[in-house]
């Protein structure tokens, strides 16, 4: 059995390329090394099929289960490798030391489904349930399924996409893949193969086996065991995988899955590592036992013993053949000395193969060689470093973190460009409808019973739920709202467009109104007066912006397309829409002022890069303004990488540059020889002059001081401004929602990204140790945030006592620039384990290897800060953890408790914008806007205030009278049949409420059509009552345009009630009545409202709806 010393050695082994048939299994000691080896093999040998069996990334006896994606990759690998003919399997001792489910379990639950198969939907759902798939309302990750009517959605283990099965009776009529985010289907496929969704057997037989095994182990005590009780209740529990052997009559090893002719390579020192790893498992077991709670299984039940595991391996050890021996090169010294080492190697007679992680790194290295050493990097590109052993120097793109000399003839070197630049490689993120900002504020999906809501005609009340009410034999669904003095209002779902979520004062302080209407009318009247004044102020700002005339940017679309190809991931729909809107803004003479809101890692930087290219390529200068020097350095590297192939000069200006360097850059900026300059507030000081500034990009504007913001405000009138933020502060949010600044939201996450697990703890050393140990076990790093420099030393000493064997260093803003830069670089290069830091890491740190963060005294931070800090982790496909350390509730303020509660609740991906609106709720929009609008906003709610403000501004711009009533009056449409979404179609109340609100929010018939198609796609064919609902809203859109307040129809006639300001052509209507006096009858009721009755016998409700629409269209 070959032994290797290092993962690079085995990755470069010629046996991998020479073996046309057969299988090689490579076992590293740690999971972290296995992950790196997988990347190396896929970079160096792209033609080799490489399977990866990861570990669970949890601690032994952990309370958390592994992520579904990890479990999926493990099960998919086990299922596929048994029948593999050739290829490489990579795994680690960490991953395969434990006992596994037997192959019979995978085979017994595997299912191959084809179009045309007869498989009753109930039977398939039952089989999925037995195979460990979770039954959910909507599929979002692997190992889940959902069913709606004749549709069944399932996300197979090992699949990139979820699958939708459409049934006709018991026959599968179609199989289509669909998008998790939009839930819309794409391509049709002929078949799908399903394997179990969990490693534990949750079938009936598996549960019986589990209970019998538990009773054999613990006797009568078994029934008191928490895991036993939870499973008996058909509930799941975290960490169930550590009871895996109890679900099977027998378990197997990883080696039982390998084909018989497999060659096994294992890392040197494996025997010692196994002993140490098993000892750490025993130590963890003893510790868990001492903590009380559910009794765990002994280590021998879950893991193989040392001698058992060795028995699976071939008897003798050997070495890898001499022609692949490597000698590690020590690349040391400062950057200049490192480049001199490279120059020496380049001038020698050996062949050099230089691996760069990107084109940008290659260009940067080439620039360094040209400028500092007057030597050029060889431009001979190659795809296979083994292709021609006699070749001279060459370079290639791929993951290769270290430099080596191959002990072979002729002499060859494999070099990592990053080692000569002191740069670390970027993370390998790979990718996968626009968000309406007002919809986020109004979103009724967030409400629960008791949440304050606003009805446009009746004011603020509290939501009480949905209720089915029968009136005159006709059942319809109503929303119940509780008002002051126990008043109740039942709103038909067809009038949901009148309802929004209240955001003004804190929810518990929301002013409930009485249903008599006087209090509400008075509040609206006051708001109207104030809104008029505010609108006048806004119009003045609009006028200034309109008068400001800049140069429209002439975008070279062809060259921009070439630049865009350098983005290695597929843009998300939100990104694409944001790109286009920014391009449109830049091509106008009116200066752009756009905010781009998106979570960390969601692609805001790519928006900035493309905007900068469009402007710089057109001959204008770009300034990128950031709040911290660390973020400036991060952006400088990102920009240098992407612009490496283009003749655009980029410079950095921050305190990391000497005074002499800064002065030289300032002169170049003034002369126009620098196209893009990236820096901190130094960029907006008085002494800096641009030759022809065309665009300013501002990252996290709210972090700048008052004076800096004033300077920014002056720039806004005559230069394009692009602001990037993860959580817009409420003032910014308000300005964007009222149209003063344009807003784009990027809420689509990269597909492999998983939400950060957020955990609230006190300063518990056991839990902190557990979190750190979990991260160390997968080769990661940890942030520990303590935002008080004065007491940082005490915390550091305490951490060193808890973790005596780990390397811990600290960083804060009071350190010297060079020392701070070096610590951050060392952390990037994984030279130490724990970074104790202040909020200096809030922006600018992009380290995919650090996926656990502890935030001490989290109660002292705002929502936006907590969101930014949590965003430091979870920047890769690994499950990330954020531990928020807080004192007792008696120490924290009520606002702090609400902030933490809101933060914990919004822990999905893309929630930055939601957190900003939550901040409005907690503190009140009026307070945060900081002006005298606060009273009116508190009284009528932010949403309605903002809507009325928009209408007033629009009316004043067009010199017309403001008319709130025609838009805000309730329009009642009744065509004589129920209009609702039945429970049998969408069972979940919240899901129904969301769909109702989306239907009510449609602005035209095409949007209603798209929503209908989506619902059919997601939930199946529309029931008749849902079809009625859509027709009612189609009619309502037309009625609103014509100023009609009410339409009531039955089988015999149709009655229209006209508004005081209707827009029906009176002459045309009179002519129609005179032409057919027996068909039309105009009347006026006691309230002075004009009505028109149309006598038309139409028994079929669909024909009735079509008639009404056609009649209204004639008058539009």
N, C-alpha and C positions, 0 to 999 in steps of 0.2 A: 504494500500500500504506500504510494508516494506521499512524502511529507514536504510541505512548503514552509518557507520562513515568513513570507510576507505576501499579502494579497496581490501586489504588483507583479511579483514573481510568477504566480500561477496564472494571472490574467494574461501575461505575455508569453506563456508557455506555448511552444510550437505544436504541442500535442493537440491543442484546441483547433488549430487550423488543419492539421494533417489528418485528423480522424474524420473520415467521410461518413462512417457508420458507427453505431455504438453510442453509449452515454457516459458522460463524465459528471460525477457528483463531487462538488467542492464544498468542504465544511470548514468554515472559519470558527474561531473561538467565540467572538462576540457578534451580536446582531448588527451592530454599527458597521463592523468590517464587512459583513455579508452584503449589506446594502451598498457599500462603496464598491465592492467587487462586482456586483450586478451591473452597476453603472459602467465600470471599467470594461467589462466584457462586451457590453452592448455598444460601447464606443469603439473599441479596438477590433472586435470581431462582429460587425453588424450582420454578417451572413449566417452566424450561428444562432440557432433557436435556443433561447435562454429562459429557463423557468426559475422562479424565485419562491422560496418557502420562508416567509418572515416569521418572527416570533410575535407574541401577543402584545408586546410593548406595555405590559402591566407588571406589577410586582408579584412575586409568589404570594398567594392568598389575598390578592387585591380585592377591594370592595367594588371595583369597576370592571366591567366586561370590556374586552377588546373591541375596537371599532368594527362595524359590519364590513367595511372595505378590506380590512386586514384579514378577517375571518374568511371573506370571499376569496381573497388571493390564496390563502392557505388551502381551502377546500378545492379550489379549481386546480391548483398544482397537484394535490394528491390524486385527484380524479384523472388528470391527463397523463401524468408521468408513467403510470403502470403500462400504458400502451405506446410509450415513446420509442421510436426506432433510433433516433440520433439527436444529439443536443447536449446542453449543459444544464445542470441543476445546481443552484447556489443556495446554501442555507448555513445555519450556525448551530453551535452546540446549544446556545440559549434556546433556539427554536425547537430542537429535536430531542432534548433530554426528557421531555414529558411523554406520557403515554397518550396514544391517539385513538380515535374511533376506528373500528375495523372497516376494511374495504366493503364488506357485506352491507354495512349501513349506507354507504354512498350508493352502491349499486341498487340496493332495495328501494331507495327513494328517488333514484334518477328517473327522469321521464322525458322521452323524446316526443314532441307534439308536432303534427303536420296539419296544414290546412286540409279540411275535409274529414279529419278524424272525428269520430263520435265519442265524446267524453263529456257526460253531463256536468254542467257548471258547478253544481253542488258537490259532485264527486271530486272535481279538480280542486275546489276550495278546501275540501276536507283533506286531500292529499298534501296540499301546500301547508296546511296547518300542522299536519303530522310530520312534515319534513322540516319544521322549525321556522317557517316563514311567519313573520308578524302580520296580523290582519290590521290594517290601518285605514283611515278615511281617504288618504291620498298618498300614493307612493312617492317617496323622496330619496330612499337609499336602498342599497342591495339588501336582499333578504326580507323584503316586504311585499305584500299584495293587497289589493283592494278590489271590491266588486260593486258594480252599480248596474242594476237591471240586467241586460244581456251582455255586459262588458266585464272583463276581468283584467286588471292591470297587475303585472308582476315584474319585479326587478331581479333577474336571475343572478346568482352568484357567478362571478367571473365574466359578466357581461358589461360592456361600456354603456349600454342603454337599457332602459326598462322596455317592457313589451306589453302591448294591448291585444287581447284576444276578443274578437267579436263573434257572438254566438247567433245561430239561427236554430231554435229548439235546442237539441243536444249536439248539434254539429258545429264545429269551429269553422266559421265562414271566412275570417281573415286574421292574419297575424301581422301586426305593425309595430315598429319601434316608435317611441314618442319622447318628447322633451320633458325632462323633470320640471323645469321652471314654468313653461307655458302650458304643459299638459297636452300639447297638440301633437298629433301623429305625423310621421314622416314616411319613410319608405316601408313598403310591404315586404315581408320575408316569407319563405316557404315553410320554415320549421324553427323550433326553438328547443334547446335541451336544458332541462332544469335538474339541478342537483341540490342537496339539502342546504338550507340557509344557516344552519348552526352546527357546531361541532358536537353538541350534546343532543341526544335523541329525545325529542319532546313528543314523540308519538305516544299513543296509548301504551304500547308495549314498553317503550323506553321509560315512561313514568312508573309503570308497574315495577319494572326492574329496579328503578331508583328507590322506590319505597321499600321493596324487599331488601335491598342492599343496606339501606339505612337501618332497618330493624335488625338485621344481622349484626351490624356494627354496634348499635347503641341500645338495642332491645326496646323496652317500653319508653325510654327517654327520647326515642327518635321522633315521636309525634309532637314533642315540645320543641323540636329543632326548628328554627325560623325558616330555613330553606325548605324543609319538609312541609311546613304549614303553607308557605307561599305557593309551592307547586301544587299542593292539594287544592288550593283555591284557584288554580289555573292562572296564577300570576307569576311573573318572572322576577328574578332578583339579580343584582349586579354581582359579578364574580362567580357566576354559576359554573364557569369552565373549570374551576378548581374542585368541582365534584364530578367531573366528567367520567371517571372510571365506574361510578355507581350506576350509570345509565346503560351499561353494556355487560353482557356475560363475560366477555373478555376484551381486552384492549390489545393494541399492537404497537410496534415501533415504526418510526419513519422508514427504517430499512426494509420493512415488510412491503412497502409500496414500490421499492425500486426494482426495475427489471433485473433478471439474474446476471446479465453480462455487464453490469455497471462497473466502471472504474471509479474508485473512491480516492480522492485527494483530501488530506486533512492538514490543518495548520500545526506547525511544530509547537510542542508544549501543551498539547491537548489534554494529556493525562493530568497534569498539575491543575490545569484550568477546571476540568470536570470536578476534581476533588474540592477545589476552592468554591466552585459554584454550588455544589451540593451542600457544603458546609454553610454557605450563606442562606440557602433555602431552609436548612434546619434551624438556623438562628432566627430567621423570619418566622418560622412555625412556632418556636418557643415564645417569641414576642407577641404574636397574634393570640396564642393561648392565654398569655398573661393579661391581655386587654379585655378578656371576657367576650360576651356575645356568642354568635353561632360557632359551635366547635368545628374546626377544620379537619380535613382528612390528614393523616400522617404523611410525611413526604414520600415514603416508600409506596404509598397507594397511588400517588400522582406521577412521581418521577421514577425513572429506572435507577437502580443502584449503580455504583461505580463499576462493579464486576459485570452486572447485567449489560450495561451499555458497551463495555469493551468487547463482550462476546459477539456483538453484532458486526465488528470490524474484521477485516482480513487479519491473519495471524501475525504477519511480519510487516515491519515498517521499512520504507526505503526513502530515497531522495529523488527529487526531480532531476532529469537528465542534465548534465553539465552545460549543454549549449544554451540553457535558459537562465543560468546563474546571473544574478545582478549584483552590482556594487552600488550602494546608495551614495549619491554625491552630496556632500555637505556644502550647501550654498549659504554662506554666512556673510556678515558685515553689513554696512549701510548700503543703500541703493546703488551708489556710485561704485562701490567695491564689488557688488554683485554683478553689475553690468561689465565690469572689467574681467570677471571670471568668464562671462559669456563670450566676450571678445577674444579671450585666450583660446577658448574651445573652438570658436569660429575660424581662427587663424591656423588651427592644427590640421592634421591630415585625416583625422577620424570623421566618419559620417555622423551628422547630427540630425535628429528628428525632434522638432520642437512642437510640442502640443500647446495650443492656445485655446482657452475656453470659449472665445468668441472672436469675430472679425475685429472688434474694437480693441481687444487685448493685443492681437497681432499688430494692429496699426500703431498702438501706443508703444509697444516694444520696438517696432521699426523706427518710430520717431525718436525714441530715446537713443537708439544706436546711431542714428543719423546725426542727431544734434550733439550728443555727448562724446561719441567715439568715432564719428565720421565713418561708420561702417553700416552696411545695409543687411537687413535680414534676408536670407535667400527667398526668392519668390516662387520657387518650385513647389507647387501644391501636390499633395498625394492623398490617395484614399485608403491605401493599405501600406502600413509601414514595413510590412514583410515583402512587398511586391518585388523590389529590386535591391538586393543586399549590397550591390556594388555602387549604388547611387550616391550622389554627393549629399549635400545638406537639403533638408526639406522641412516643411511645416504642415500641420494638420489641425483641424478643429475637433475637439473632443474633451471628455472628462479625464484629466490626468494630473493628479495633485503633487507628484514628487518627481525628482530627477534621478536617473540611473545611468551607469555605464554597463553595457552588456559585455560580459566576459566571453567574447567570441571573436572569431577572425572572419572578415576584417573588424577592427574595433569600431563599435557604434555606441552612440549616446542617445538616450531618450530623455528629453528635457521638458520640464514644466515651466512655461513662460511666467506663470504667477510667482514662482520663487525668485525670479530675477527682477520683479517689479514690486515685491512686497504686497501683492494684491491677492485677494482671495477670489475664487470663482463665484459667480452669481448663482443663485438657486435655480433649479431646473423646473420652474413652474410651467405647466402645460395647460393650454386651454381646451374650453368647450364651445316687452313693449315699454317702451319708455315709461318712466315713473312720473305721474302727475303729482307735483308737490302738495297741492291742495288736497288731493285724495288721501295723502298720508295723514294730514291733520284731521280730515273728516272721517277717516276709515272706521266704519262701524264694526269691522271684524274685531277691533280691540276692546269693544265694550262688553260689560257684563252687567248683571242685574244691579241697579243702584247707580250706574254711571250717568252723569248729567249729559243731557242732549238738548239741542235747540230746535224748536219747530218755528218756522218763519212767521206763522200767524198767531201762535199761542205762547211763545217764549220758552224759558228754560224749565225743564222737568227732569225726572229721573227714569231711565229705561227700566221696564219691568218684565220684558220678554215678549215672545210671540204667542198669539192665541187664536185658535180657530173658532169663529163665531158664525152661527147660522141665523140669517135674517130673511124672513119670508121664504124659507125653504132653500135659500141659496147660501152655501158655505164659502166664506172667504177668510184669509189670514190677516190678522191685525197686529200692529205693534202697540203695546200698552205703555203709556207714559203717565207717571204719577206727578201731580203738581201740588202747589201749596194748598193747605186746608184739605188735604186728602182728595183733591180733585183728580179724576182719571180721564184720560183722553185715549180713544181707540183710533189709531190711524191705519187706514187700509194700506196694504203694501204697494198699491198702485200710486200712493201719494208719498212714497219714501223720499222723493226728490225734495220734499219740504223739510227733511230732517238731517241734521249734522251733529257730529260729536262736539260737545261743549269744551272749548279751551279758552279760559279767561283767568278766573281766579283758581286757586287750588280746588280740586273736585269737591272736598268736604265743605268749602265755602261758597259753592255755586249758588247764586240767588234764585231760588224757586219762585216762579210767578203764579198768580192766581188765574184761573181759567176765565174770569170775567173780561179779560183783555185790556182793562184800563191801565194797569201797572206796566204791561208790556208795551202798549202803544206809547206811553209816556217815555219809557226807556228808549224806544226807537226814535222818537222825535228828538230827544237830546242828542242821540248818536248822530242823527242826520245833520244837525246843526254843526257839530264838531267835525264831522266828516267833510262838510263843505269847506271849512277852513283848511283842513289837512290837504284836501285835494288841490286847493289853490297853491299851497306850498309845493306840492309835488309837481304841479304843472310848471312852476317856475324853474324847478330843476330840470324837468323835461325840456323846457325851452332852451336852457343853457346847453344841454347836450345836443339838441337839434341844431343849434347855431354853430356848435363846434364842428368844424369840418376838417377831417384828417385826410390822408392819402389812402385811397382804397388799395388794398394789397392785391397785386396781380399774381395770382397763384399759378405756378406752372404745374398743371395736373399730372403730366407725364412723369416729371421728376419726383413729384410728391408720391406717386404710385410706387416708384422704385424705392424711395425711402421707406414707405409703409411696408414693403416686403421684408424689411429687416426686423420686423416684429415677429418673434418666433412662435407666437401663439395665435389662435383664432380669436379675433375680437368678439366680445359679447354684444348682443343687440343694443344695450345701453351705450356701450362705447361707440359703436358705429353711428348711432344717432347724434351723440355728442360731437364726434369728429365733424360730421356734416354741418351741424349748427355753428360750430366755431369757424369753419371755412366760410360759411355764408356771412357771418358777422364781419370777418376780416375783409371781405370783398366790398363792404359798404364804406361810404365816406364818413358816416357817423361812427365815432369811436365805439368799439366793443367794450362792454362791461359785463362779463359773464362769470357766474360762480359754477364750478363743477364740484359736486358733492359726491363722495364715494368712499367706502371703507378702505382701510390700509390694504394694499395689495390687490385692489380691484381694477387698477389700470388708469388712475388719474395721471400718472407720470407720462404714459404714452400719449395722452391728449396734449400735454405740455410739449412733448418732443415733436409731435407733428405740427402743432401750431408754430413752434419755434422754427422748424425747418421751412414751413411755408413763407414765413416773414423774412428770415435770414436769406433764403434762396432768392427772394425778390429784391434783395439789396438793402434791406432795413436791418437795424440792430435790435437785439432782444436782450432784455434784462430779466434775470430770474432771481427773485427776491425771496430769501428764506430766513426763518427766525434764529437758526442756530448754525454754528460753524460746522458741526457734525453733519447736519443735513446738507449744507453747502458742498462738503466733500463728497457725500453720497451722490448728489445730483451731478457733480462734476464728472465723476466716474461713469455714471449712466449716460450722460450726454456725449462724453468722449467715445464711449463704446459705439453708440448708435450713429454718430456723425463721422466715424473713422474713414468711410469711403467717399466722403464729400469734401470739397474745398471750402470748408467753413471753419473759421478760427474761433476757438472756445477758450475762455480764461476764467479763473476763479479769483474772487476777491473777498478775503475774510481775515480774521486775526491769525490764521495759520500761515499767512504770508508775511514776510519781513516787510519793513517800511519801504525798503528799496524796491522790492518786488511789486508792492502795491502801487508805488509811484509810476513804475514802468507800465503797469497795466492801465492805470488812469490815462496816461499819455496815449496809449494805443486805442483806448475807447474813444478819446476825444478826436484822434486822427481818423477813426473809422476803420482801423485795421483789425479790431476785434469785432466779430459778428455777434457772438453770444457771450455775455458775461454773467457769471453766477456768483452770488454773494449774499452777505447778511445786510443789515441796515446801513452798512457802509455805502451801499449803492445809491441811497437817497440823501446823502449829505450834500451840502451846498457846493463843494469843490468838484464834484463829478459832472462832467459835461459830455453829452453824447453827440456824435456827428449827425446821426439820423435815426433816432429811436423810433421803432415801429410797434413794439409790443413789450409790455411788462407782465411777467408771470409771477403771481404772489402765492406762496405756499403757506397755508395756515395764518391768514391775516390777523386773526384775533390774538395772536401771541405777540404782536408788535405793540410798543408803547404808544401813549397819546400823541407825542410829538411826531413820531414816525407815521402814525395814521393821518395826521394833518398834512404831512408832506405827500402821502399817497393820495389824499383827497384832491390836492392841487393838480396832481398828474392826471386825474380821471377825466378832466374836461377835454383833453386833446390828444390822448394816446390810448391805444387798445389795451385793455386790462383783462387778464384771465386769472381768476382766483381759484385755487385748489384747496379743498377742505374735507376732512372726514366727518366733522360734526359742526355745522354752521351755528354760530351763536345766534340767539333769537333775534337780535336786531338785524343781522344780515338776512336771516330767514324772512323777517317781516318785509324788508326792503325788496327782496326777490319776489315774494308772493304778491306784493302790491305793484309789481311791474317796473319798479325803479331800476332793478338789476335783473338780468336774465339768469335763469337757473337751469342747470342740467344735473340729473341724478344718475349715477352709475351704481346700480344695486344688484347687478348680476355677478355672482362670485365665480372664480375659476372652478371648473368642475371637480377637481380633486381636493379642493379646500374643505375642511370640516370645521364646524363652529368650535370655538374655544370652550372647554368645560370650565365653568365659573363656580368656585367653591368659597363659601364664607366660613372663616375660622377665627378663633382667638389665637394668641401667640402660644400655640401648642407645639412643643418641640417634637413630640411623637409624629404628629401629622406633617409638620415641616420636613422631618427626616424621611417620612414615607414618600412625600412628593419629590424630594431631591433624589432619593434612591431610585425611583421609577425613571427619572430622566437620565441618571447616570447609567442605568442598566441598558438603555438603548443608545448609549454613546453621545448623549446630548449635553446641553449646558443650561444654566439657570440664571435668571435675573432675580435679584433681591432688592426691591426698591425701598429706600428709607430716605425721606425728603428732609432731613435735618443734618446738616454738616457737623454741627456742634456735638451731636450724640452718635455720629456714625461710627466712631472708634469703638464705643461700647457694644454696638450691634455687631461689628466685625469680630470683636473678641468672643462674643457669645456664639456666633456662627462657627468660629474656628474650634471652639470647644465641642460643639455638636458634630462637626465634620473635620476631625483632625487629619484625615488622609486626603482631603480635597484641597485643591489650590483655589484660594479666594483672594480677589483684589478689589479695590474700590475706585470709584470715579465720581467726580463732582465738578461743577463749574468754576470753583475757585482754584483749580489746579493750573499749572503752567500749560500753555497750549500744546507744546511738543510732548509733554508727559501724558496729557489726556489723549492725544492722537495715538500715541504708542500703545496705551492700554486698550483702546478700542480696536486697534489693529491686532493686538495679541488675542483679544477675545474672539475676533473674526477668525483668526487662524487656530483657534481652539488650544491655546497655550495654557489656559486655566479653566476651571470648572464653573465658578460662581462669580458673577459680577455684582458687587454691592454698589448701588448707584442712587443718585437723586433723579429728579425728573429730566435731567439732561438727556436721557435716552428716549424721551417722549417722541422725538422726531429724529429721523436720520439714521437709525440703526436698523439694518436689514440683515439679520443673521438667522437663516433657516434652521441652523443646528440648535438654536435655543428655543425650546418649546414649553418651558415652565417659567412662570413669573410669580413672585410673592410681592404683594403691595402692602407694606406696613402702614397702619392707620389710614385705611382706605376711606374712612368716614370724612377725612379732611380734604378730599378731592371732589371736584365737580364731575358731572356726568361726562362732559366732553373729554376731560383729562383721563378719567378712568377708561374711557373707550379707546383713547390713543395708547395708553399704557398697555391695556390688554392686547392691542394690536401689534405689540412688539413680538408676540408669539403667535403660532398658528400660521406661519408664512410658508409652510410646506405641506406635504400630504399627511404628516404625522398628527395624531391627536395631541392637541395642546391643552395646557392647564393654567388657569389663573386663580391663585389663592388670594383672597382679599382678607387681610388681617384687620380685625376691628375690636374695639373694647366692648364692654357690656352696653346694653341699651340705655342704662341710666346715665352713661357718660356721653352718649351721642345725642345731638340735637334731633328734633322731629324731622326737620328738613333733610338732615343727613340720612336718617333711617328711610325716608321716602326715596331719596336718590339711590340708595343702595338697593332698595326693593325694586325700583324701576330698572336699574342696571342689571340685576339678576334675572328679571323677567325677559328682557330683550337681549338674548344671548345667541341669536342666530347670526347668519352672515348678512352683511349689508344693512345694519341697523343704525348707522350713524345719524341719518336724517330723522329716524324715529326717535332717537335719544334727544335730539334737539327739540322736537315737539313735546316729548315727555318733560323736558326741562321747563317748557312753557306751562305745562299743567301744574308742575310741582310749585313753581314760584309765582305763576301768574304771568300772562303775556304782558299785561299792562306794566307791571313792575319791571320786567326785563326790557321793554321797549324804552323805558326811562323817560317818558314824556307825559304830557297832560292828556293823552288819549286813554290813560289807564282806566279811568272811571267808566267810560263807555264800553271799553273792551270787556271789563269785568261784568258789566250788566247784560250785554247782548252776546258775548262770546267772540273770540278772535275770528272764526270762520265767517260769520255773518258780517262782522265789522269790515273785514277785508273785502268781501264780495261787494258790499255797499260802496266801499271806497273806490273799487275798480269801476263800478258803474258810474259813480259821480265824476271821476276823472275822464272817463270816456265821453260822457254827456257834455262836460265843460269843453273838452277838446273840439267837439263837433257843434258847439254853440246851440245845444238843445236842452230842454228842460229835463231834469232827472225824474225818471218814472220808476220807482221801486215796486209799486203795487202790481203792475202788469206781469212782472217777472216773479214776484214773491207770493202772489195770490195762489191759493191752492186750486188746481184744476181737477175736477171730478169727472171721470169717464166710467160709465157703466153701460155695457152693451148687452146686458141681460143674462149673462152666464158667468160662473165663477172664474176668477183670474188669480191663480196662485200656483206655487210650487209645492206639490204634495210631498208628504213625508216619505212615501214609497219611492219617490224619484231622488230626492236628496234628504237623507234622514237627519244629518247633523244640523242643529239649529243655527249654529254660527255660520256654517257653510251656506245655508239658505239665506241668511241675513246678508252675507257678502254678495251673493248673486243678485238678490233684490236691489241692493244699493248700486251694483254695477249696471243693472238694467236701467234704474232711475237716472244714472249718471250719463247715459248715452246722449250725445248731442245731435245725432242725425240718424237717419234710417240705416245708413251703411254700417255704422257702429253697432246698431241693434242686430243687423244681419251677421256681422262677424261674431258677436257674442252668441247668437243662436247656433252658429256652426261649431263654436267652441264647446257649448253645452252638449250638443249632440255627440261630439267627439269624446267628451269626458264622461258623460252620464248616460248616453244612449238616446234613442228617439224621444222627442218632446211629447209628453202627455198633452191632451187637449187643453187642460187648464193653463199650462205653460204657454201654449200657442196663443190662447186668449190674452194672457199677460203681455206678450210682445205686441199683439195688435193694439191693445189698450195704450201702450206707450208710443206706438207709431201714431196713433190718433192724437195723443196728448201733445206730441211735438208740433203737429199741424195746428192744433187748437191754440197753443200758446202763441204761435206766430200771428194768428188771426184775432187774438184777444178774446177767445171764447172761454168762459169760466167753467162751463158744465155741459156734458152731453150724456143724456140718458136714452137708451134704446131698448126696445123689446120687439116682439114679432110683428107688431102692428104699426108702430110709429117711432120717430126719432125726434127728441126735443133738445134744442141748443139754447143755452143761456149765454147771452153776449155780455162782455164786460163793458164798463163805462167808457173805456177807450178801446173799442174794437177796431180792427183794420179790414173789415169786410166792405167791399165796394157796394155802397148803398144803392147806387143807380142800377147796378147789375142785379142786385137782390130784388129790387122793386120790379124790374122787368121780368124776372123769373116768376115772382108771385102773380103778376098780372097775366102771364102766359098760362100758368097752371094753378088757378085759384083753388081748385079742389084738392090739390096736393100739398100746398103750403099755407100755414096759418100763423101770422105774426101776432103776438100778444105782449102785454106788459103786466108784470105782477105788482103786488102791493108795495114792494120795496123799490119800484121804479126800474126794475131790470127788464130789458128787452129779451123776448124769447121767440124762437121760431120752431114750430112743429112741422115735421115732414111726415106725411102719411104714406107709409110704404110697407106693404106686407112682405116681410123677409123672414121666413122661418129659420133658415140656416144661419147660424151665428157667423160663420166665416164669410158668407156672402154679404151679411149685414155689415161686417167690418170693412170689407172691400168697398161697399157702397159709400160708407161714411168717409173713408179716405179719399175716394174719387171726388166726392162732393166738395170736400174741404180743399183738395188740390185745385179744383176749378176756380176757387176764390183766392188762392195764395198769390 
